[in-house]
Amino acid sequence: MSQEKREAVSRLIITAFVLLGGLLLLPYVGNARAAINWELFGGAYTPDLSVDENKGAPGSQFAFTGSGYQLNRLAAVFVNGQVVGDVTTDGNGTAAFIIDTTDVPDGDLTVVMETDANVSAFKTITVDSAEPVVSPPGGFTGPTFGTTGYSTFLPLVRR
């Protein structure tokens, strides 16, 4: 067989495999995204952690909201690398909590919210005696954590 015929046969075989692969996917056309559950494999989560105010005097209570996390997942909350509590995301992938800075000296605190799938986001807050005391906005709900370990407000499960 000549070289030209071999190349033509090779191209024909490759084309047939590509078309056959497309035909095998036809049963999935029209399926909802949730039915395939592609998020588990796609690294599609882009979490965000926001804080209502980022500066306040010692004794402030900073209100945090995490969004863009996996749905209904346990997330650990860290302050300066130490676990201080756990929250569970809701059906939209959001969770809220409060960091209480009672008896915390002036300085920066890095707050991280992370799930078991290594999906995390962080914010830095500043405790500064020259600033006013910050309180959560009216109607804000979520567990309150100190900065040095688990809160006594809720029975929490350690990761």
PEVEN-V490165 format. One record per backbone hydrogen bond with DSSP energy under -0.5 kcal/mol. CO is the residue of the C=O (numbers start at 1). NH is the residue of the N-H. Records with the same first field share a line. If there is no record, write none. Layout:
CO->NH / NH
This chain:
2->6
3->7
4->8
5->9
6->10
7->11
8->12
9->13
10->14
11->15
12->16
13->17
14->18
15->19
16->20
17->21
18->22
19->23
20->24
21->25
22->25
23->26
25->28
26->29
28->31
32->36
33->37 / 38
37->40
38->41 / 42
39->43 / 44
48->50 / 67
50->65
54->126
56->128
57->60
60->62 / 101
62->64 / 99
63->52
64->97
65->50
66->95
67->48
70->73
73->89
74->116
75->87
76->78 / 114
77->84 / 85
78->112
79->82
82->79
84->151
85->77
87->75
90->72 / 93
93->69
94->90
95->66
96->143
97->64
98->100 / 145
99->62
101->59 / 104
107->127
109->111 / 125
110->80
111->123
112->78
113->121
114->76
115->118
118->120
119->115
121->113
123->111
125->109
126->56 / 128
127->107
128->131
132->57
134->61
137->140
143->98
145->100
149->146
154->156
156->158
